[in-house]
Amino acid sequence: MKAILTLILIALISQASAKAVRLKEIVDIKGVRENPIIGYGLVIGLNGTGDGGGEIVDNSLRRMFQKLGLNPQNEISSKNVASVIVTAKLKPFARVGQKVDVKVSSIGNAGSLAGGTLLVTPLKGGDGKVYGIASGSISIGGLNNGKRFPTAGLISNGATVEKELELNFDKKKSIRLSLKQPDFTTSARVEKVINQELGGKFASSKDSTTVDLIIPAHYQRKVVQLLAIVENFKVHTDSIAKIVINERTGTIVAGGDVLLKPVAISHGDLTIEIGDNGDGGKEKPNRFYFLDQKTSLNELVKSLNAFGTTPEDLISIFQALKRNGALIGEIELI
């Protein structure tokens, strides 16, 4: 319980003392992203832990042998071969000849890919074109309570880029910035900071996510230099007041902007009142606690922690406060 309540306080303190952050931390640039590529391949050299035949593997082996000049007549079946799906991510501005890591995952009945070698496998993008070629020895990693999951593995630098994505980035006349966390206030601040720093009306906030940046005349064909400057501009970000609750683990993370209205809380034998004064003339229950109306959620959590409440109590209290309208902020259950 103490660890969870401490987590709440850390979240509150860090939110309240948030500093300006660099643009590169909060925005993505249109066109600058990873692109997934995928292919089907065969893993050979397994020690009897392969698929052991099957239509997909048999047909794949037959076609491979035919390309090698062989024409087997009998049924092909081997426990040393496995059919796999190979995936990778093409890095932004990846160039021909660069290497990328690939993940190899069994799609058949193979018991293990350990010790196997991936045969040459073309990797295609969403447009059906081949962007990479993968092959190599598979490394099986990942332990869970001492037991391996050997039907998936990695090949470090296992694919070579064969085709580049043409972006002509340096010829762009404008750049679109997209906020990773949409927010109208932050979007407007990004526009203001960029225009102030560049000394003109170059940035325009389109919505809560989008800020368009026109390339100044003196930065034409110098887009990289411009972005190297812009991405280091600092902006004070804003966000919706929110409490995130994971009921499965009892974890609660709350933002410092969450506010409380006057309210009385009764939970089991615990009673808490938030108001203007303690109204000490009336008889109160044994476990009655009064908090000033100006109490923040941070102070409420500290008080509840001192009263010995459990994470389950906190979750119930926050949900009840939200339904009552006394908690100003969103509650998100995950």
N, C-alpha and C positions, 0 to 999 in steps of 0.2 A: 504493500500500500504506500509506504513512504516514497519508494522510487517513482511511482506513478504520480503522486502529488507533487514531487519535486519536478518532474517533467512538465507539469502544468505551469509551475511558477517560472521555470526557465523560459517556456514559450511566451509567457506574459511579459517577462522582463525584456527579452530580445525584441519582441514586437514594439514595446514602448520606446526602446532606445534605438530603433532602426535608423541606420545612417543612409546617406545617398549611395546608390550602387551604380556601377558602370552599365552603360547601355548593353554591352555584350553579354551581360548576365541576364537580361530580362527580355531581349528581343531575338527573333530569328530573322534572317535575311532571305527573301524569296529567291529560290533557286539554289541556295547553299544548304544542301542536306544530303544525307546518305540515301542511296537507292538500293533496295533489295534485289538480289539476283538469285536464281534457283536452277537446279538441274537434277537429272536422274542419273545415277551411276551404279557401278558394281564395286564391291570390296572383295578382294581375293586374299588368299594366304591365311584364312582362318583355320583354327585347329579343331575342325569338326563342329564348330558352333554357328555355322551359316544357316541359310534358309532350308537347305536340304531339298532343293528342287522347287517346283512350282512353275506355273505358266509364264509369269513375268521373267523370272531368272532364266528359265530354259530358253525362251525366245531371245532374251538379251545375249546369252552366251552364243546361241546359234548365229545371230547377226554379226557378233564380234568375230567369230571364227571365219565366217564367210569373207569379211573384210581383210582378214589375214591370209586369205587364200586357201582355207580349209573348208571342207564340206562334210561334216559328220552326218552319218546316216541314222545312227541310233539316238535314242532319247538321251539328252544331256541332263545329268543330275549330280550335284555335288554339295556336300555339307561344308565345303571350304569357301563357299561364295555366298554373299549376301547382297540383296538389293537395297539401295539407300537413296535418300533425298539429300542433296547437298545445297546448303544455303550460305550466302555471304552478303556483306553490305559494301556496296561500292562507295568509297569515300568521295566527298565533294571535290571536284576538279581532279579526280584520279586520272593519271596518265598511263599510256600504254607502257607495259613493262613493270609497273609497280606491283607489289605483292599485297595481298589481303588474306586475313584468316578466314577459314571456312569451317562450318559445322556439318558433321555427317551424322545422319539419323537413320536407323534401320526402319524399313517399312514392311518387312516380311516376318518370318518366324525365327530369325537369328537369335541365338542366346547371348552372343557377345561379339563385339567388333574388335576386341583387344587383339593386337598383333597383326591386324589386317592392313592392306594397302589399297587405297582408292585408285582405280584406273582412271585414265584421262576422261574428264567429265566437262562438257560445255555448260556454262552457266548463262542463262538468258534473263533479260529484263522483262518488264511488263509489255514491251512492244514486240516481243518474240525474237529480238536480235541477241546474238551472243556477245557478251561483254567481258567474259572471263573464262579461263580454262583452269580446272582444279585437278590435282592429283597429289599423291604422297602417302606417307605412313600416318596412321591414325593414333592419336594420343587419347587414352581413356582417363578421365579425371572425375572428381566429385565423389566424396565419401559421405555416407549418411549412416551413422551408428555402425561404422565399420563395414557396411555393405556397399558394393559398387553398383552403379547403374551403367552397365557396359554396352548398352545398345545405342549410345550416342557418344560422339567424340569430336575432337578438334584436330585440325591440321594447321599449325602455325605457319603463316605465309604460304598457305597451300594453294592459292589461286593467283594467276597472273592476269592483269588487266589486258584485254585484247582490243577493246574499243572505248573511245572516250566520248563523254557527253559534251556536245558542243553548246557552250553557254555564251561565248563572246562577252564575258563579263566586263571587260575593260572598255567595251564600246557602248555600254548602257547609258542612256540619257536620264534615267531615273531608277531609283531603288525603292523597293517596298519593304518596310520593317513591320514585323508582326509580333505583338506582345505575347509572351508565353502564358501570362495570366491576364486575360482581358479585363480592362478597367478604364472607364472614361477619364477619370481624374489623372491616372498615370499617362494615358495616351496624350492628353492635353499638355501635361508637363514635359513629355518627350518632345513634342512640337516646339514648345517655348524654349527649351534648353538648346535644341539644335539651331533654331533661328538666331538666338542670342549669341551663341558661340561662333556661328558662321557669318553673322552680320548681315542678314537678309532674310527674305521670306522664301526659304528653300524647302522647309518641311511643312506638311499639311496633315493634320489628324483627320482621318476619314470616319472612324468609328472607334469602339472600345478596344479594338485589336490592331487596327491598321494605321500606319503613319507612312505617307509617301514622301520621298526625298528626291528633289530635282537636283541633278548634278550641276554645281556652279560652273560657269564658263571656264574659269581658270583651273578646274579639275577634270575637264574633258580628257578622256583617255588616261586619266590618273585616278580611276575609281578605287583602286586598292589603297592608294595613299589617303584618299578621302575617308574611306571606311576605317582605316587604321586610326584616324583622328576621332571620327564620330563615335566609334564603339567605346571609346574611353571617356566620353562625356558622362558626367554623373547626374543622376536623377533621383529625387525622393519618390519612392513608389508608394502607392496606396492600395488598399484591399478592403474587401467586405468584412465587417466584424463577424467572426465565425467561430463556432466550437465544433471540433471534429471528434466524434466518439466511436471507438471500436468496442462494441459490446462483448465481442468474443474474448477479448484480452483484458477488458476493463481499462483500456488506455484512453486518456482524454487530453486533447491539445486545444488550448483556447487562445485566441488573439486578444491583445490588450485593448482593442477598441470596443469590446463588448461592454454594454452598460446595463445598470440595474435600476428599476423603478421601485418606489415604496411597496413593500409586500410582506406578508406573513407566511412563513414556511413551517409546516408541521410534518415531520417525517419520523414515524415510530414514536419514541419518547423524547425526541429532539424537537424543539420549537425555536425558530429564529424569526425575528421581526426586523425589517428594514424600514425606518421612518425618521421623523423629525426629532422625536424624543422617546425616552424609555417608558413613559407613562407608568412611573414606579408606584402609583397609588393602588393599582390593581394587583390582585393575587396572581402570581405566575406559576407555571409548572416548575418542577425541580430542575429540568434541563431546558430552561428558557434563556435565550441569549438575544440581546438587542444590538443592532448595528446601525450606525448613522446612515441617513439617506445618501450621503455622498460616497458611500462605500463602493469601491470598484470591485470587479470580479476577482481581481488579484487578492484584495483584502478578504473577500468572502471565502475564497479557497483557503487562505491562511487560517481563517477562523474555523472553518469546517475541519481542517486538518487538526487544529488544536482540540476540537471537540471529539476527535476520534472517529470521524465518519470513514466509511469504506469507499472504494471506487464505485461500487454498485450503488451506494447511497448518493454519491455525487451525480451519477448518470440520471438517476430517478429525479433528483432535485432540479437539475438543469432542464430536463425535459418538461417537468411540471411548470417551471418558471417561464419557459418559452410558450407553452400552451396558454398560460395565464396572461401573457403579454408583458410581464415584468422584466423579461430579459430581452434587451434590444440587440439582436444579432441573429445569425443563422445557426442552425444545428444540422450537421451533416453526419449521418450514420454510415459507417463503412464496414 
